[in-house]
Amino acid sequence: MQTIPFSTEGHEVKESSAKKNIVRSPLFYVGDKYKLMDQLKSLFPENIKTYYDVFCGGGSASINVEAEKIIMNDVNPKVIELHEYLQGNSEDIEAFIEKMYEIIINYGLSLSEKGIDLEIESLKQVYVKTYFSKYNKEPYLKLREDYNNDQSNTELLYLLLIYGFNHMIRFNGKGKFNLPVGNVDWNKNVTNALKNYASWYNQNNVELSPSLDFEDFIKSSPLEKGDFLYFDPPYLITFSDYNKLWGEKEEKRLYNLLDSLSEQGIHWGLSNMLFHKGKQNEILLNWAKSYHEYQIESNYISRFDNTIKKDSKEIYVTNYKKTNKEE
Ligand SMILES: C[S@@+](CC[C@H](N)C(=O)[O-])C[C@H]1O[C@@H](n2cnc3c(N)ncnc32)[C@H](O)[C@@H]1O
């Protein structure tokens, strides 16, 4: 196995990412690949014709890749709806951001990009770690109610994502958005991420899939040599909301598909977790032996307790060898 020397300190990874012009997705997606993108990108093939982001989530991989064409897919239609919405606003992102400020102010949500008022300052003294959530709780619940009354309003969904718990997207069984308020708000990182996303979209040839299961997506794609498929599925042995959709059956279905793509000579790369909190992904361990495996340095942060797990091993598996000229 090849190991890439890389800092495990979160801030150093960030600085390194910034140096290499790695940008953050404005979806601030749980489990996004932002901090790992410079490692992954160095392992991606050169001269990609069409890049397929099969499990795109927030799109961190897509917005940092170089390819003639980029196609994004995710089984969650709300994720695709948000990308479509942001892409539709990319031509005049400044106007979009101004419109969002207006909505934020009308709801009475905090907008720390523009400064912090006295009420927030005094909440900060008492609720050191939760002052934004204390301040935003009422307006956030109103925003959530309005969105649930008219879910065609994607701008409200985007704001729920910005102000909601851990920037997650979660709906209950009745189809209602049900996340509580988070201790987050609209700061300059949101504005920067939106501007970066817009300039990426304006400069690239980007397409969205109609939100398909990975297998249907691949089977309906006209794949050619020179294309590259990146797979970042839910990890079988970790926890996230989207892991509810994932089990051993999906894991095996994915590996069968990757084997058949290899037989067709189509290059792919897969991110996954081999060990985590004493658990081992046996299916992955056995299957990956037939391919090239690279260790990726990461700080895996649990959304449940925000602690850094040192007992994890993240890997990147490919069916091509990264040399100056791919095999
Ligand atoms: C680890 S996340 C991807 C994160 C992404 N690479 C990023 O940087 O933001 C996995 C994604 O797989 C999606 N997903 C789950 N099951 C799927 C399936 N059967 N087909 C396609 N996408 C699926 C989830 O909705 C989730 O967005």
The ligand as an SDF file (V2000), in Angstrom:
LIG
                    3D

 27 29  0  0  0  0  0  0  0  0999 V2000
  -20.0540   10.5310    1.4970 C   0  0  0  0  0  0  0  0  0  0  0  0
  -21.4090   11.3720    0.7650 S   0  0  0  0  0  0  0  0  0  0  0  0
  -20.6400   12.1530   -0.6230 C   0  0  0  0  0  0  0  0  0  0  0  0
  -19.8840   13.3950   -0.2250 C   0  0  0  0  0  0  0  0  0  0  0  0
  -19.3060   14.1700   -1.3950 C   0  0  0  0  0  0  0  0  0  0  0  0
  -18.2140   13.4970   -2.0500 N   0  0  0  0  0  0  0  0  0  0  0  0
  -18.8540   15.5550   -0.9550 C   0  0  0  0  0  0  0  0  0  0  0  0
  -17.6600   15.8710   -1.0490 O   0  0  0  0  0  0  0  0  0  0  0  0
  -19.7070   16.3230   -0.4960 O   0  0  0  0  0  0  0  0  0  0  0  0
  -22.3210   10.0620    0.0400 C   0  0  0  0  0  0  0  0  0  0  0  0
  -23.5130   10.4900   -0.8130 C   0  0  0  0  0  0  0  0  0  0  0  0
  -24.0670    9.3130   -1.4220 O   0  0  0  0  0  0  0  0  0  0  0  0
  -25.4570    9.5300   -1.6370 C   0  0  0  0  0  0  0  0  0  0  0  0
  -26.0660    8.1950   -1.8600 N   0  0  0  0  0  0  0  0  0  0  0  0
  -26.4720    7.2870   -0.9390 C   0  0  0  0  0  0  0  0  0  0  0  0
  -26.9340    6.1750   -1.5580 N   0  0  0  0  0  0  0  0  0  0  0  0
  -26.8070    6.3780   -2.8980 C   0  0  0  0  0  0  0  0  0  0  0  0
  -27.1080    5.5960   -4.0600 C   0  0  0  0  0  0  0  0  0  0  0  0
  -27.6350    4.3630   -3.9440 N   0  0  0  0  0  0  0  0  0  0  0  0
  -26.8370    6.1050   -5.2860 N   0  0  0  0  0  0  0  0  0  0  0  0
  -26.3170    7.3680   -5.4130 C   0  0  0  0  0  0  0  0  0  0  0  0
  -26.0290    8.1690   -4.3440 N   0  0  0  0  0  0  0  0  0  0  0  0
  -26.2570    7.6780   -3.1050 C   0  0  0  0  0  0  0  0  0  0  0  0
  -25.9010   10.2520   -0.3590 C   0  0  0  0  0  0  0  0  0  0  0  0
  -27.0800   10.9880   -0.5930 O   0  0  0  0  0  0  0  0  0  0  0  0
  -24.6730   11.1470   -0.0720 C   0  0  0  0  0  0  0  0  0  0  0  0
  -24.8670   12.4410   -0.5910 O   0  0  0  0  0  0  0  0  0  0  0  0
  1  2  1  0
  2  3  1  0
  2 10  1  0
  3  4  1  0
  4  5  1  0
  5  6  1  0
  5  7  1  0
  7  8  2  0
  7  9  1  0
 10 11  1  0
 11 12  1  0
 11 26  1  0
 12 13  1  0
 13 14  1  0
 13 24  1  0
 14 15  1  0
 14 23  1  0
 15 16  2  0
 16 17  1  0
 17 18  1  0
 17 23  2  0
 18 19  1  0
 18 20  2  0
 20 21  1  0
 21 22  2  0
 22 23  1  0
 24 25  1  0
 24 26  1  0
 26 27  1  0
M  CHG  2   2   1   9  -1
M  END
$$$$
